[in-house]
Amino acid sequence: MLYLGIDVGKKWHEAALVDEADEVLWRQRFRSNRTGLLSLAERLAGVGPEDLTVGLEATGVYWITLHQWLVGWGAAKVLVLNPLQTRAFRNANLRGSKTDRIDAVSIARLIRWAGRTLSSHAVPEERQAAAREISRVRSEMIRLRAKQLVKLDTILERLFPEFRQAFRDLGTKSAQAVLSRWPTPRLLRTASLAEITAVLHEASRGKVREAKAEEILRLAAESVGIDDPLDASAAAIQALVAHVRHLEEQIESLGKRLDTLLEPDAVLRRLLETIPGIGGETARTWLAEALPVGQFQGKDAAQRLVAAVGIDAQPRESGQYAGKVKMSKRGNRHLRRAILLAARTASRTDPQFRAMLTRQLQRGKHYNVAVSHVARKLVHVIYAVLRDQRPYELPPEYRLGIIEPELSPTGA
């Protein structure tokens, strides 16, 4: 058996081939393009794919095309390693030197030494990989939309502070329609009641009545906002509204595409949505990002799923010293963000999770730390629901009111 270690880079990859006797047979530096891959194939011409184990680091996104090529080439085993694993192995020698050539040899020796027991990065199948890519872009657009609405609110606070009395949510189509047409109080005062009513009626599909238009005109007449004689702020508001509208269209379009990709997982999605705190968005993220629970076996399967999300506790102890226990944050950051947000909702809406949050707050834990405890419990619940293919049920001691927290989280 031969072992090929590859240190992955953006433009160049470094490869090293090691045999069973731990001898370095050759090293090669090759470009991360077709020419480079062909040069690697030429170097491997005398090696049987069935006799080769390959290890490469999951560095950014640069390993993906290389992994696809290696699988197509026919390598018997391709391990995608966490950089933390290769770093720890490299630093095992006293010098702790680091170069691309040394890293390639270290990876080859690591898979030779611990290839059978080494945990490697799981490469998602094509449908999940596509769903993951769409989900991440869509989530970024959702966050960008929120940021743009904050900017819009900031401008309105000085230009038209009374506008939020008429529209609590700037993300509504009615609010956007008015701001797109009349972004300042001065411009609103030039509009007629009939014009504003017509715009609101169309944007809201008939839900908003003339009373709202009257309120907007009154607020514009009484506004204490600053003047905008050159319409600079007006232009900024219209640009932000147009951007928000564009983002909303893209979010909706990507959402439909994502739902189509996740349609085969409709049963799992319905099961997930029975769990407190997990709505449609979180269920989408879980299905696109998480590994199937069937890949986690044994007594500590749920805990390993917690670690995969990256919300496991990381204690630091040495002798009598005991440092702060922190969240590892070594897992999937997209999934971790979604689960932490879901835990906040679950701790408000479900007696079991609310009781857990309350207990942690009563012990003096910071709110965010208490939420992380809820998030870990939430992942355990997700694992059980998906493993057993049964919807979430509130434990009887909570359902019957036997356990009831003494302190509400909102009062902490």
C-alpha positions in Angstrom: 0.0 0.0 0.0 1.2 3.5 -0.9 0.2 6.8 0.8 -0.2 10.1 -1.1 -0.3 13.2 1.0 -1.4 16.4 -0.7 -1.1 19.9 0.8 -3.9 21.9 -0.9 -3.4 25.5 -2.0 -5.2 28.0 -4.1 -2.9 28.0 -7.1 -0.4 25.2 -6.3 -0.7 21.8 -4.6 2.2 19.9 -3.0 2.2 16.1 -3.1 4.3 13.4 -1.4 4.2 9.6 -1.9 5.2 7.4 1.1 5.5 3.6 1.1 4.8 1.1 3.9 8.3 1.5 5.2 7.7 5.2 5.7 10.2 6.1 3.0 9.4 9.2 0.8 9.4 7.9 -2.7 8.9 11.3 -4.4 7.5 14.8 -4.1 5.8 16.9 -6.7 4.5 20.4 -6.9 1.7 20.9 -9.4 -0.7 23.6 -10.4 -4.4 23.5 -9.4 -5.5 23.3 -13.0 -5.9 20.6 -15.7 -2.3 20.7 -16.7 -1.2 20.2 -13.1 -3.6 17.3 -12.6 -2.3 15.7 -15.8 1.2 16.0 -14.5 0.2 14.3 -11.3 -1.5 11.5 -13.3 1.8 11.0 -15.2 3.7 10.7 -11.9 1.1 8.1 -10.7 1.2 6.1 -13.9 3.1 3.2 -12.3 0.8 3.2 -9.2 -2.3 1.0 -9.1 -5.3 3.0 -7.9 -6.4 0.1 -5.7 -3.0 0.2 -3.9 -3.2 4.0 -3.1 -4.6 5.8 -0.1 -4.8 9.6 -0.6 -5.1 12.2 2.1 -5.7 15.9 1.6 -6.7 18.9 3.8 -10.1 20.4 3.6 -8.6 23.9 2.9 -11.3 26.4 2.0 -13.0 25.2 -1.3 -9.8 24.4 -3.1 -9.8 20.7 -2.2 -13.2 20.0 -3.9 -12.0 19.9 -7.6 -8.9 17.9 -6.6 -11.1 15.4 -4.6 -13.4 15.0 -7.6 -10.5 14.3 -9.9 -8.9 11.8 -7.5 -12.3 9.9 -7.2 -12.6 9.9 -11.0 -9.0 8.7 -11.3 -10.0 5.7 -9.2 -8.0 6.0 -6.0 -9.1 3.3 -3.6 -9.5 5.6 -0.6 -9.5 9.4 -0.5 -9.5 11.0 3.0 -10.4 14.6 3.4 -8.8 15.7 6.6 -9.5 18.5 9.0 -6.5 20.9 9.1 -6.5 20.6 12.9 -5.7 16.9 12.6 -2.7 17.5 10.3 -1.5 20.4 12.3 -1.5 18.3 15.5 0.4 15.5 13.8 2.9 17.9 12.3 3.5 19.6 15.6 4.2 16.2 17.3 7.9 16.6 16.3 9.9 18.9 18.5 10.9 21.3 15.7 7.3 21.9 14.5 8.5 23.2 11.1 6.0 24.1 8.5 6.3 24.3 4.7 4.1 22.9 2.0 6.6 20.1 1.3 6.7 19.1 5.0 2.9 19.3 5.2 2.5 16.9 2.3 4.8 14.4 3.9 3.1 14.8 7.2 -0.3 14.1 5.7 1.0 11.0 3.9 2.6 9.7 7.1 -0.6 10.5 9.1 -2.8 8.4 6.9 -0.2 5.6 6.9 -0.1 5.7 10.7 -3.8 6.1 11.4 -5.6 5.6 8.1 -8.0 3.0 9.4 -9.1 4.9 12.5 -8.8 8.5 11.2 -12.0 10.4 10.9 -12.3 12.2 7.6 -14.5 15.0 6.3 -17.7 13.5 4.8 -18.2 14.7 1.3 -22.0 15.3 0.7 -23.7 13.6 -2.2 -24.6 15.7 -5.2 -28.1 16.7 -4.2 -27.1 17.8 -0.7 -24.0 19.6 -2.1 -26.3 21.6 -4.4 -28.8 22.3 -1.6 -25.9 23.4 0.6 -24.6 25.9 -1.9 -28.0 27.4 -2.6 -28.8 27.5 1.2 -25.6 29.3 2.0 -26.0 32.0 -0.7 -29.7 32.4 0.3 -28.8 32.8 4.0 -26.2 35.4 3.1 -28.8 37.3 1.1 -31.2 37.2 4.1 -28.6 38.6 6.4 -27.7 41.3 3.8 -31.4 42.2 3.5 -31.5 42.7 7.3 -28.4 45.0 7.1 -29.9 47.1 4.4 -33.1 47.5 6.3 -31.0 48.7 9.3 -29.3 51.3 7.0 -32.7 52.4 5.7 -34.0 52.8 9.3 -30.9 54.9 10.2 -31.5 57.3 7.3 -35.2 57.6 8.2 -34.4 58.4 11.8 -33.0 61.7 10.8 -34.9 62.4 7.6 -38.4 61.1 8.6 -38.4 59.8 12.2 -42.2 59.6 12.3 -42.4 57.1 9.4 -42.0 54.1 11.8 -45.3 55.2 13.5 -47.1 54.2 10.3 -45.0 51.2 9.5 -43.4 49.2 12.2 -41.7 46.9 9.7 -39.8 48.5 6.9 -39.6 45.2 5.1 -43.3 45.3 4.2 -44.3 45.8 0.6 -46.5 48.8 1.6 -43.7 50.6 3.4 -41.3 50.0 0.5 -43.9 51.2 -2.1 -44.3 54.5 -0.3 -40.6 55.1 0.2 -39.8 54.1 -3.4 -42.3 56.7 -4.6 -42.0 59.4 -1.9 -38.8 58.9 0.1 -39.0 62.2 2.1 -41.7 64.2 4.0 -41.3 67.0 1.5 -42.1 64.8 -1.4 -45.0 63.1 0.5 -46.6 66.5 1.1 -46.8 67.0 -2.7 -48.8 63.8 -3.2 -52.6 63.6 -3.0 -54.5 61.3 -0.7 -55.9 59.4 -3.7 -52.3 58.7 -5.1 -51.0 57.4 -1.8 -54.1 55.3 -1.2 -53.8 53.7 -4.7 -50.1 52.8 -4.1 -50.9 51.3 -0.7 -53.9 49.4 -2.1 -51.8 47.8 -4.9 -48.8 47.0 -2.7 -50.9 45.4 0.0 -53.3 43.7 -2.4 -56.2 45.6 -1.0 -55.5 45.1 2.7 -54.4 48.7 3.5 -57.2 51.2 3.5 -57.4 55.0 3.1 -56.9 55.6 6.8 -53.3 54.6 6.5 -52.8 57.1 3.7 -54.3 59.8 5.8 -52.0 58.9 8.7 -48.9 59.1 6.4 -49.9 62.5 5.1 -50.4 63.7 8.7 -47.0 62.4 9.8 -45.3 64.0 6.8 -46.9 67.4 7.6 -45.9 67.2 11.3 -42.4 65.7 10.6 -39.4 67.2 12.5 -36.9 65.5 10.2 -34.0 67.3 8.6 -34.4 68.9 5.2 -33.0 67.2 2.1 -32.9 70.0 -0.4 -30.5 68.2 -2.8 -32.5 64.9 -2.5 -29.3 63.0 -1.5 -31.0 61.1 1.3 -34.0 60.5 -1.0 -31.7 58.9 -3.6 -30.1 56.7 -0.9 -33.5 55.6 0.4 -34.7 54.7 -3.1 -31.5 52.8 -3.8 -31.8 50.8 -0.6 -35.4 50.0 -1.2 -34.6 48.8 -4.7 -31.8 46.7 -3.3 -34.0 45.2 -0.7 -36.6 44.3 -3.3 -34.0 42.7 -5.5 -32.8 40.6 -2.6 -36.3 39.5 -1.7 -36.9 38.4 -5.3 -33.6 36.4 -5.2 -34.4 34.9 -1.7 -37.8 33.8 -2.9 -36.4 32.3 -6.2 -33.6 30.4 -4.4 -36.1 29.2 -1.8 -38.2 27.6 -4.5 -35.1 26.0 -6.0 -34.0 24.8 -2.6 -37.4 23.3 -1.8 -37.2 21.4 -5.1 -33.8 19.9 -4.2 -35.0 19.0 -0.7 -38.3 17.5 -1.9 -37.1 13.9 -1.3 -36.6 14.8 2.3 -40.1 16.1 2.8 -40.8 13.5 5.6 -37.7 14.5 7.5 -38.6 18.2 7.1 -42.0 17.6 8.6 -40.4 15.7 11.5 -38.0 18.5 12.1 -40.7 21.2 12.1 -42.5 19.4 15.0 -39.5 20.3 17.2 -39.9 23.7 19.1 -37.8 26.5 17.6 -37.4 24.8 14.3 -39.4 26.4 11.5 -39.1 26.1 7.8 -35.8 28.1 7.5 -34.0 26.0 10.2 -35.3 22.8 8.7 -34.0 23.8 5.3 -30.6 24.6 6.8 -30.4 21.3 8.7 -31.3 19.2 5.6 -28.8 21.1 3.4 -25.9 21.2 5.9 -26.1 18.3 8.4 -24.9 14.7 7.9 -27.5 12.0 8.0 -28.0 10.8 11.6 -27.4 7.3 10.4 -23.7 8.1 10.1 -23.6 8.6 13.9 -23.6 5.3 15.7 -22.9 4.1 19.3 -23.8 5.4 22.8 -22.3 8.8 22.1 -23.8 9.2 18.7 -25.9 12.3 19.7 -22.9 13.9 21.4 -20.8 13.4 18.2 -23.6 15.1 16.3 -23.3 18.0 18.7 -19.6 18.1 18.0 -20.2 18.1 14.3 -22.4 21.2 14.7 -19.6 22.8 16.8 -21.6 23.6 20.0 -19.8 21.0 22.2 -18.2 22.2 25.4 -14.4 22.4 25.3 -13.0 22.2 28.9 -9.4 23.4 29.7 -7.9 21.7 32.7 -4.4 21.0 33.8 -3.6 19.7 37.3 -5.4 22.0 39.7 -6.0 24.6 37.1 -9.5 24.7 35.6 -10.1 27.3 32.9 -13.3 28.5 31.4 -15.3 25.9 29.4 -15.9 27.3 25.9 -17.8 26.3 22.9 -15.5 24.5 20.5 -16.9 26.1 17.3 -15.1 23.5 15.2 -18.1 22.3 13.4 -20.4 23.6 10.6 -20.8 27.3 11.3 -23.9 27.7 9.1 -25.6 24.9 11.0 -24.4 26.2 14.4 -25.8 29.7 13.7 -29.2 28.2 12.8 -29.3 25.9 15.8 -28.4 28.7 18.2 -31.2 30.9 16.8 -33.6 28.0 17.1 -32.6 27.4 20.7 -33.5 31.0 21.6 -37.0 30.5 20.1 -37.4 27.0 21.8 -36.5 28.5 25.2 -39.4 30.9 24.8 -42.0 28.6 23.4 -41.4 25.1 25.0 -41.7 24.3 28.7 -38.8 21.8 28.6 -36.3 24.1 26.9 -37.6 27.1 29.0 -36.9 25.1 32.2 -33.4 24.3 31.0 -32.6 27.9 30.2 -34.1 29.0 33.5 -31.9 26.5 35.5 -28.8 27.8 33.8 -29.7 31.4 34.5 -30.4 30.6 38.1 -26.9 29.1 38.3 -25.5 32.5 37.3 -24.7 31.6 33.7 -24.7 34.4 31.1 -27.7 34.3 28.8 -25.7 33.2 25.7 -24.1 30.4 27.7 -27.5 29.3 28.9 -28.7 29.3 25.3 -25.8 27.1 24.3 -27.0 24.5 26.8 -30.4 24.6 25.3 -28.8 24.3 21.8 -27.0 21.1 22.8 -30.2 19.6 24.2 -32.0 20.6 21.0 -29.5 18.7 18.9 -30.0 15.6 21.1 -33.8 16.0 20.4 -33.2 16.3 16.7 -31.1 13.2 16.7 -33.8 11.2 18.5 -36.6 12.5 16.3 -34.7 11.6 13.1 -33.4 8.3 14.4 -36.7 7.1 15.5 -38.7 8.8 12.7 -41.2 10.0 15.3 -42.4 13.6 15.8 -41.4 15.5 18.9 -43.5 15.0 22.0 -43.2 17.1 25.2 -42.2 14.9 28.1 -45.1 14.1 30.4 -43.6 15.8 33.4 -43.6 19.1 31.5 -46.9 18.4 29.7 -48.7 17.8 33.0 -47.1 20.8 34.7 -45.2 18.7 37.2 -42.0 20.7 36.3 -42.4 24.4 36.1 -39.5 26.9 36.2 -39.6 29.4 39.0 -38.0 32.2 37.1 -39.0 33.2 33.6 -36.1 33.8 31.2 -37.5 37.1 30.1 -37.2 38.4 33.7 -33.5 37.3 34.0 
